């Protein structure tokens, strides 16, 4: 224990020396630490009680977190005292005991307080307690990371409160534990012009990484080599084939002739710095090497090229390079590899990748390998595991986009493997027998798997506009643990900004209005990342975590701002779920949508949609639960319904969310200072997303009505389709003009016209298709007699309709035994026309099976055969309830908030 002079008798100089002596014993560097105000014990301050013998409390990350708390208190002019025991804490100070929960002292203190920190990695707690007659706050964790979270929570309360000591007051225990083991964020280097500045910014990195740790991300991924999917037409090759941009490998003359050696060495120095700063904050640092091709194809304008490498030396060089890189950067704790054809290596090149795996395995420490799931087959996965290091697989969550907060039930038709399908040699697996792994969890959720599954979110849906919804964040958090999933890796906002040579100098957030530009791009998304990180850790995070942040910028308008952004956040993921023009993020961008024609098949139409390539035929991203516009129009005309969610329902959802967002913007306007950039940024982005919701709602209705006309010739349907299309156009006009002068005229997410430009640029395409539909109406003959089916179909589209509800009960089974028949029951209050059970292994290589359920009184019964349950996979299932041909629904389906999984899952016993 440390002997201390009584605090009340200390002079400023004596106290400074005493504090420095204490910190020195703890191993804390005191150079540059502010000491002003430390001696002012007449005012109420904070005493931080840390036992120097507590290995967890004196670990590097914990000391860093203590420093963060101290700095925040000092910034609020609150004195801080360090002491080794509660008895030494200054009278009148708020006493915070920093302790490892499993230590003797921690166990005793927590037991006296009647609290327990769960015996789970990263569990954390803030617990009010009494030490004699003195109240104290116990900041504890089950491990180092959990302990840092308790300290960072106190720091966050101080930072976002006008009365920080009151904010630190804990009236009842706050004990949390993580739902997801892996909570990663991914920053991608893909632009020489746009990304070099942040990569080399030594001032930015500590602040950025501190923010991530505070929001409970526990892994930071830095990705190289994702600037291109293929090596054709490369113009911006910086870090594309990353190794020679970082180091010179002995025994090889592989180099980038356009890159000075000093710059290469500086790149490695920065990589060391970034990785070390990450680890210092208690997070893992993982490096993504997504490209292993080195020969650019038809790329005369490439700014950098690779020399000195041949096909014969390729694998050995990459093995030695990745080994040397891991040795040079000991803080790297994992590597991500893309192994399908877009890596520049032909699929099925097992020996090449075994060579790379061996480089990782022989670097001198255990470095886990993370494999991108697309095209991954059992042989490649087994080879990785045979290397002897831990392996994880990262499938895409909702294609290369973000959808509603559940695991999609089915893949789209283009991803279903086709027998004898012709594929390129380069992509022979991911386009062939393993095509179902391209945009889903594939067949990787086996119950007996020996690898982790960490889902990855790509940013195709929304790249620039603000988002953040605690309700949906909590639902997504639960989705990532689906069938034992281990977590998620989020490609952060602005990923792919400036990709494929489209980078422009200036603000990465693409603001033309300079008053809206943050110093660092990620500062715009502080609230978005707060919501995502904290709900990912704990989906039941207290609402004050969001409110305290928003109160700082919005004051009395904070709740309105929270709700406005929450409702706006739900719009684009809903659009993506119901309308998937392309699975690829580089072909479909709903946020700055390039109009797809309702009326004509156009040569420049983009997207991997079914034929005909028109708006109405576009497949939902989850076709098991949603209908296309054309399919729904067919159901309306025939009167035979499937029970799937219709584009008409989705349109109403979008309008409802837009209404709620706009209503709450009025409440956000209670903010005391409407000139703050934080206020203006949120208001603009929410209004634009509300406009996007209204645009897609109207266009969905137009698409349905137009196909009713196509099927029936009903001119009224066409006239109503045109009305809806004109309404959609007006919504786009308004939202595009909101962005005028706010966002740059060329917002770049890629080199193609549909990946760059401005919302105003999209108007001519919309106008042209409205003109096509208008011309079609001018040439349509009036109907002497309208078909009753057409009349009913059109009327349905023009009125708000509600899905039928059925009163039923079902007791889901918790587990099943493989090889035993499984009996499922659904009890209904009212006898329906029919009930069907839809079930499938949790394996996207398979399709759902459907069986009629047999009535037994008011209960309907069906069996899943023993032969079917004899598998390696969990089971997914749901029910279809039919009360009549036009009255069909699914159970469980979505709840009112649409924040649940619309089907059941049973795990194996």
N, C-alpha and C positions, 0 to 999 in steps of 0.2 A: 504494500500500500504506500501511497505517496504522502509524506508529511506536508501539510500546507499551513501557512500563516493564516490567522483569522482574517477573513475577507474584509471585515469592517475596519481592520487596522492597516490594510494595505494602501500604500500610495500608488499612484499610477505606474511609476517606474518599477517598483517592487513587484506589482501585480503582473506587468508585462514579462518580467524575468521569470516569475513563477509559472506563468502560463507557458512560456517557451520551454521551460524545463520539463513541465508535464508532457507537453506535446512531443518533445524530443524523446522522452522515455517510451512514448507510444509509437515512435517512428514517423511522426508527422512532420513534413518539411514546413518550417515557419517563415521561410524567406518570402516576403511579399504579402504575408497575411496582415490585414488591417487590424490594428489594436486599439484604434480610437474608440472611446466609449466603454471599453471593457471594465474600467474601474468605477463606473458610476453605479454603485450598489445602493445609493439612496433611492434611485428609481427602481421600479420593479423590472427584473431581468429574468434570464433563463439560466439555470444550472444544468449542464450536461454531465451526468454521472456515468463514467466509463471505467470499468476495472481493467487496468493494463494487462492483467493475466487472462482476460477473456479473449481467446483466440479469434472468435467470430467478430466480436465488437471492435477488435483492433486490426482486422483484416484490411487489405487495401481498399476494396469496394466500400466497406463500412466507414472507413476513415474519409473516403471521398464524400459519402453521403452526409456524414457529420459536418464536413466542410461546407457542403451546400446549405445545410440548415443554418449554420453559423453565419454564412454570408447573407442569407435572406434576412435573418434577424438584425444583423448589423445595418443592412440597407434600410430597415425600419427604425433605426436608432434604438435598438433594444440591446442591452448589455448581455454578454455571454460569459459564463464562468465554466471552466472545466474542473472537475474534481473526481476523485477516485472512489468516493463513498457518499451516500446520502447525507451522512452526518456533517460532511464538509460543505454541503451546499449552503449558499448564502441565505440568510433569513429573508423571507419576502420574495425570493425568487421562485418562479415556476420550475419545478424539479423534474427533469426527464431522465429516466434511467435507461440507458442503452445496453441491452443484454441479450445474450444468446439464450433462447427459450430452454434449451436442453442442458444448460450449465446448472451447477448447484444453486447459484444465486438466482438464476432465472426461474428454476423450478420452485424454489421457496417463495419468491415474490408472486409468481403467478398463482400458486396454490392459495396463498393468503388472500389474493384478490378474487379467488373463485373462478379463475379463467384458465383455459387450456389452449395452447397453440397446436393445431393439428399436426400430427407426425407425417407431414407431407412436404415434399420439396417446395420451396418458395412460399410456404405459408407464413403469414405475417399478422401482427396484432399491435394495436394501441389499447392499453388497458389502464383505466384509472384504479389506483390502489392507495392504501394508507400505510405509511411507515411510522409506526407510533401514532403521533397526533398530526403528522405531516402528510398532506396529500401529495402523491407523485403520479407521474405518467410513465408507464412501462412501455418502452418501444422495443418490441421483441420480434424475433423471427425463428423459424425452425432451422434455417440455414443462413448463409451469408446474404443470399439474394433476398430472402424474406426479411431479414433485418434491415437491409438497405431500403426496402419498400416502406417499412414503418417510418424510417427517417425522412424519406422523400415525401411521404404523405403529409407529415408535419410541415415540411418545407413548402409544399404546395399550398397548404392552408395559410401559411404566413404570406406567401407571395400574392395571394389573391384576396386579401382581407385588409380593410382599413383599420381593423382592430386585431392585430395578429395574435396577441396573447389570448384574447377571447376565442379566436378561431382555433387555437391549440387546445382549448379546453375539451376534455373528453368526459362525457357524463356516463357513458356505458361502453363496455368493450367493443372495439371494432376489430373483428377477427375475420380474416379472409384467406382463401386458398385458391390456387389456380384450377380452372376447368381444363385448359389446354396446356399441354407440356411445352409446346413450341409456339412462340408468339414472335414471329419474325417480320421484319420490314426489309424491303429490297430496293436499293438505289442503283440505277442503271446508268453506266457511262456509254453513250451512243453517239455523241456529237463532239467533235474536236472544238468547235466554236463555243458551244453552250456549256459543255461539261468540264473542260479544263479549269475554268475559274473556281468552281466549287471543289473540285478534286484537290487543288493546291491551296485551299484556303485554311491555313492553320488556325485562324481565329474562329472560323465557323464550326469546325468539327467538334470541339469540346462542348459547345452550346447545343448543337444538334443532337449529339449522343446523350447528353444529360437530359434533354427533353424526352428522348426515347426511353431511357431508363426510368424516368419519372412516370411515364405512362405505361410502364411494366412490359414493354417489349423486352424479351430476353435474348434476342438474336438479331444481329445486323448483317445483312447480306449485301456485299458489293459485287455487282455483276459487270463483267467485261464480255464482249463478243456477241452481244445481242442486237447490235445495230443493223444487222442484215440477217434474213432468213437463208438466203442463198448468196453465192459469191458472184452473181452476174451484175455487171454494171456498177461495181463498187466505186464510190467517189470519196467517202469519208471512212478511212480505214484505221483511224487511231484506236489502239487497243482492240482491234477486231480479232487478230490472232495475237493474244496478249503477251506471250512469253518474251519475245525479243524487245517489247516495249518496256520491260521491267529488268531484264538481266541478260548477261552474256554467259552462255553455258560452256564451260570448259570442254574442249574436244570437238566443238562445232563452230563453224563460222557463220552462224545464223544471225542475221542482223536486219535492221531497217535502215537502208542507206540514207533516207531523208531525215533520220532522227539523230541528233547529236548524242554522243555517249553521255554527256553531262545531263542531258534531259532524261535519258533512260535511267541513269542512276538516281536522279531526283524523283522519278516516278516510283522507284522501289523504296526510297526513303519515305515518301508520303504514304505508301502502302503500309510500311512498318508503323508509322505514326498513327494512322487511322486505326489499324488493328489493335495497337497497344492502348490507345485512348478508349476503344470499345471495351476491352477486357478490364481496364481500370475501373469501369463503371458497373462491373458485375455481369456484363453481357457476353455472349459468344460472338465471335467474328467469323463469318463464312465468306469464302471467295467463290464467285461463279465464273467458270471458264466455259463459255457456251459455244465457242467456235474453235475447231481444230483444223479447219481448212486453211491453206496458206497461199493458194494460187487464185488470184482474182480472174474472172472470166469476162472478156470483152469490157475491160475497164481502163480505157486509155486516160481517163481523168482522175484516177485514184491519187490521193495526196500522199499515201504511204504504200510501200510494197515490201515484200519479204524476199530476202535473198539468202542463198547458202543452204537451202533445204531441198532434199530430193525425196522421191517416194521411198527409196531404200532406207533413208535415215529418219524419215518422218516419225515413226512410232518411238524409236529409241530416243530421239531428241525430245519429244514431248514427255516421255517418262522421266528423263534426266532433268528437264526443265521444271516440271511440277515438283519433283523431289527437292531440287535446289531452292525453288521458291518457298516451299514450306520450311526448309531449313533456315533460309534467310529471314523469314517472318514467323517466328515461333508463336506469335499470338494468334495466328490463323488456326481456328479450331474446327474447320470443316470446308469441304469443297463441293460445289455443284457442277455437274457435267451434263451436257445435252448429248445424247448418244445416237439420235436418229439422223437422217440424211441432212437436215439443216445445219448440222455441226460441220459440214464439209467432208464428212467421212461416210462412205456407202454403208447403208444398213446391213447388218449381218457381219460386219468386220470384227468378229469376236477376238481374234488374236491382237488386233490393234488396241482394243480397249483393255484387254487383259494386261497388255504392256503398260498402259496408263495407270491402271489400278495398282500395279506393282510399284510404280513410282510413288504413289501416295502411301502405300503400305510400308515402304522402306525408308521413309523420311526421318525416322528416329523417334517418333511418338505416334500415338493413335490419333488419326485424323479421319473422322467419319466422311463417307461419300454420300452425297445426295444426287439421285438420278432423276432427271426430267422423265416423266412417264411416257410421253409420246413415242410409240414404236418400240417400247421396251418389251422384250419377250423373256420367257423363263430362263433361257440359256444365258442371256446377258446378265440378268439379275443374279443368277447363281454364280456366274463368274465374279461379279462384284463382291458377293458375300464370301466367296472362296478366298478372296484376298486377305481376309482376316480382320478387316476393319468394320465397324458398324455401318450399316447401309440404310438409307431412307429413300422413299420414292415420292415424287411430288407430281400428282395429277393436277390438271387444270380444274378449277372450281368455276362452273358455269362458262364453259368454252374458254375464250380469251376475253371474257367480259365479267360483269357482275350482275347476277340475277336476284330473284327474290330469296329470302333467307332460309333455304332448305336445299338438300342435295337433290338435283334434278332426278326425276324418276326414270327418264328414258332419254336415249340419244336420238339425234335426228337421223333421217333415212340415209343421208350421204355418208354417215360414219359407220353404218352397219356393214360388216364385211360381206363382199359379194364373191361367190365362187368364180374362179377363172377371170377375175378382173385384171385388166392390163395395168401395170404400174411401171413407173420409171425404175431403173436399176438403183438409183440413189435412194429412193423412198420405197423400196420393195416391201417393207413390213408395215410401215405406218400408213401406206395407201392400200395395203393388201390385207393379209390375215389379221393384222393388229390395228386396223383402222379405228376400232372402238376405243383405243387408248388415246386417241388424238385430243379429245375434248371432254374427258370424263374420268371418273375413278377406275374405269376399266374393270379388270379382274384382279385388282390388287388388294381387295379387302377380305382375303381369306382369313378364316378364324385362327389358323395355326401359323400365320406369317412370322418370319424371323427378321422382319425389317419394319421400320416406322413408315407411316403414311402421313405426309405433311402436305396438305393441299396448297395450291398456289393461285392467287387472284391476279389476273391480268387486268389491264386498265383500258380495254377497248370501249366500254360503255361510256365512261365519264372520265375526262382527263384534266379539265381545268376548273370547272365550277365547284364551289364549296359543297361539302356533304357532311352529314353527321346526324345520326338518329339513334339514341340509346336503346329504343325498343327493337329496331331492326338489328342493331349491333349485338344485342343480347341473343337474339334468335340466330344470327350467323355464328356467334360463339358456340352455341350448342350444336349447330350443324357441323362444325369442324371436328367434333368428337364423334361423329357418326360412325357407328360400328367399330369403335375403338380407335378412331383417327387420333393423331398425335398433335394436331394443330394446323397452323397456316403460315404462309409466307405472302405478305401483301406487297405487290409492286406499288410503290408509293405514288401519290399524285404526281403528275408531270412525267411519269415514265414514258419513254419513247419521244419526248420532246426533242425536236431537231433530228430525228432518226433519218438514216439513209441520205445524209448530206443536205438535209433541209434546215439545218441550224442557222439561226440569225443572232447576231450580237444584241445584247440588251437584256431586258427583263424576261426571265424564264416563265413567269406567270402570264406573260403576253399582254400586259397592260399598256395601252396607249396613254391613258391618264396617269401621269407620273406620280400623282398624289396617292395612288392606290398601290404603288409598288412597295412590297416589303423589302427589307435589306437582303434577307435570304429567302429564297423561294418557299421553303418549307414553313416559314412563319405564317404564310397565308392559311395553312392547313393545321394550325395548332389545335383547333377544336376538333377537326376531323380525326386527327391522330389520337387525341385524348380519348374520344369516344371509342374508337376502334381498339386501342390498346387496353384500356381499362375494362371494357366489356369482354374482351378476349380473355383477360385474366379472370374476371368475375362478372358474369352476366347480370348479377343482382347488385351491382355497384350502386352505392347510395346516390340519390339524385343531386345531392349537394356538390358532388364532384363536377357536374356540368354547370350547375347554377353559379358556383363561386367563380368559375372562369368567365362566364358571360356577364355576371354582375359588374365586373371590372370595366367592360367596354359598353355595356348596355344599360346599366343601372336599373331603373324601374321597368325597362323594356326587356329585361333578360328572359323572362319566361316566354314572352311573345316571340323573341328571337329563337329560342330553343325549339318551340313548337313549329314555327314557320319553316325552319331548316329541316326539322324532322320530317314533316310532311313532304317537303320538296325532295328530300333524299330518296323517298320511296318511288318516285316517278320513273326515272330512267331504268332502274332494275326491273320494274314491272313491264316496261316496254320491251326490254331485252328478253324477258321470260316468255312473253306472248308473241314476239315478233323477231325472229332471228335471221335477218337477211344474210348474214355470214357469221360463221363461227370465228373467223379470223379478225383480230383487232385491227389489222391493216386494210380491211375491206369494208368494215361496218362501224360507223361512229355515230350512234344515236344523238349524242350531245350536240354535234354540229352536222346534222343529218343531210346527206346528199339525196335528193328526192328520187325514189324509185317510182316509175310510172304505174298508175292504176290501169291505164288505157292501152298502152302499146308495149311490145317487146322491143327494146332498144339495144343496139349493138354495144353501146357504152355502158349498159346496165351492169352493175357489179354485184357480187354476192354469189354464194354457193346455194342457190335456191332450186327447188324442183322446177321442171318445165311446166308451163311457160314462165319465163323469168319476169314476172310481174308482181306487183305489190300484193294482190289478193292471194297468190299462190305461196307466199313466203311461209315457211314452216315455223311453228313455235319452237323455241329453244327447248321446251319440254313438251313433246307431242303426246305424251301419255296423259297429261292433264289439261292441255290447251288445244284449241282448234284454230286453224287458219281462217282467214276471211272467206275464202272460197268454200271450204268445207262447212263452215257455219251457214253460209248462204244456201248450200245444198240441203242442210238439215231443215232450215226454215221452209224451203220450197216443198220438200218431201214430207215434212211433218214428223220425221223419224229422228230422234235425238239420242246422242251418245252419253250425255251427262258430263262431258268435259266442259271446262270453263271456256266461255265464248268470248270472241273479241268485242262483243257488245257489252258484256260484263266488265271486261278490262277497261273499255272506254269510260264506263261509269266510275270505276275505281280511279282512273286518272283525273277525271273531272273533280271527283270528291277530294283527292289529295291537293289538286290545284286550288280549289275553294278554300280548304283548310289552311294552306300555306299563305294565301293572300289575306285571309281573315287575321291570321296571327301576325302578319307583317304590320297590320294596323296597330296591334298591341306593342310590337317591337318599336314603333315610332314614339313610344313614351320615353325612349332613351334620352338622357340628358344632353348628350353631345352628338348630333347627327352629322357632324363634319369629320368625325374620326374615320380613318380608312377602314377600320375593322367593321364599323357600322355600315358604311357604304358598300364594301365588298359583299357583305352578307345580303343586304337588301337587293342589290343588283342580281346576284346569282340565284337567289330564291325566286325573284320575279321571272327570271329567264327560264328556270326549271318549271315553274307553274305554266308559263307559256308553252314550253315543250309538251307538258302533259295535255294541255288543251289542243295543241296541234295534232298530236298522235290520236287523241280521242276522236276528234272530228274526222281525221283521215281513216281511222279504223272503220267508222260508221260509213264513210263514203265507199270504202273498199267492199264492204258487205253489200251495200245497196247496188253498187255497180255490177257485182256478180249476180245478184238477183235479176237485174236487167239482162245480163248475158244469158241466163238460164231460161228466162220467161219472155223476154222481149217487152217487159212492162215499162212503158215510157215514164210513168210516175216514179218508178224506182230510180231511173236514170236522172230524172229531174231532182229528186231528193239527194241522190249521190252528188250531183253538181253543187247543190246548196251546201252540203257538208264539206265538200272540197274547198269551196270558196271561203267557208268559215275557217277551215284549217289554214288556208293561205293568209287570212287576216291575223290569225294568232301568230304565225311565223313572222309576218311583217312587223308586228308589235314587238316581239321578243328580239328580233334582229336589230331593230332600231334602239332598243334599250342597250344593246351592246355597242352601238355606234359611238365612237369617241372614248369608249371605256376599254375595249380590247383592240389590239392591233389589227390592221387590215389584213395581215397575213399571220394567222396563228398556226404554227407549224407542228404537226404530229407525224409528218412523213412527207415523201416527195411527190406523191400523187395528188391530183386536185381534190379528191374526196378526203384527203388527210391534212389539208391545209386551207388557208383562206379565212373567211369571215362568214358569219351567219347571213349577212346581206348578200353574199355571193350565191347563196342557195335559192334566192327568190326567183331568178329567171327560170330555173328548172321546174319549180312548182308552177309558175305562171304558164309555162309552155304546156304542162300536162293538164292544167285546168282548161286551157284553150282546146286541147284535144277532146276533152270530155264535153265541152260546150259544143264543139262541132259535131260530135256524135249525137248530142241531143237535138241539134238543129236538123240532122238528117233522119232522126227516128220518127217513124210513123205513129200517130196517135192510136191508142187501142180502142177499137169499137166496144169491145167487152173485155174487161180485165179478168184475168184468171183469179179465182178465189184464193188459191195458194199464194199468188203474188201479192194480192191485197193484204192478206194476213202477215206475210213476211215483211212487207214494207211497214205496216202498222207496228209490228214488233220492234223494228229498228228505230221508230220515231218516239217510242215511249220507254220510260224506265221500267224494266222488268226485273223481278226478283226470282232467284233460284228457289225451287221448292225445298222445303225443309222436312225432314223425316225424324220422327221421335223414335230413337232406337238406343240400344245399349249393347256394348261389346266389352268383354273383359279380355284385354290382350294378354297373351301368355308371355311370361318373362323369358323363358328359354324353351328349346326343343332338343330332342335327342336325335341325332342323325341316324337314319335307317329305320325310324319309327314313323308310322302314319300320324299326321297332325290334324286334329279335328278343330275347326273354327266355327263359332256360333255368332249370330247376330239376332238379337231380339227386337221386334218392332211392335209398337202399339197398334198399328193399323196394317192389315194384310195388304201387301203391294201386289202388283202384277207379276213381278219377278225380282229376284235378288241374285247377283252374280259375285263370285269371289275372283279377284284378279291377283295373281301372285307370281313372284319371280325370285330366283336367287339374286343376291346383291352382287351382280356380275353383269356389266354392261355388254358382254358378248352375247347375252341371251335376251329373249323377248318375254313379255308377260304371258302367262297362261291364264285362261278364263274358263271357269266352270260354273254351271248353274247350281244354286244352293237349294236344298230340299226343305220344305216346311215341316215343322214338327210343332203344331200349335202355333203360337206367335213367334217361335224361334226358327231361324233358318240355319241349316247345317251343311257344311261341305268339308271334305277331306283333302288334304295334300298328301299324295301317296308316299309310302315309305321309300320307294325307289327315288323319288324326287328329293326327299330330305337327306338322302345319303350323298352329301356333298361337303365341300370345304367352306361353304359360304353361309352367312346369315340369310334370312328370308324377309322379303318386303311384300306387303299385301295391302289391299283395300277392297271396299265393297262398292258395287253399283246397285242402286235401288231404283226400280222402275215402277212408277205408279200409273203410267200410261205412255204411249209412244212419244208424246211431247213433254213428258214430266219424268225426267231421269236426273238423278244426282249421284254424287260419290260420297262415300263415308270412309275416313273422317273428313276429308276435304279441308279447306281452309277455314280458320276461325275468322271472326269479324275484323281483326287487325291484320290478318294474313301474315302472321309471324310464327306460324307453326309448320310442321312437316305434314303434308296432306295424306300420308300413308303410314302404316304401322311397320315396325321392324322387330323381328325376333332373333335374338342371338342363340347360338348353340350352347347347350349346357356345358 
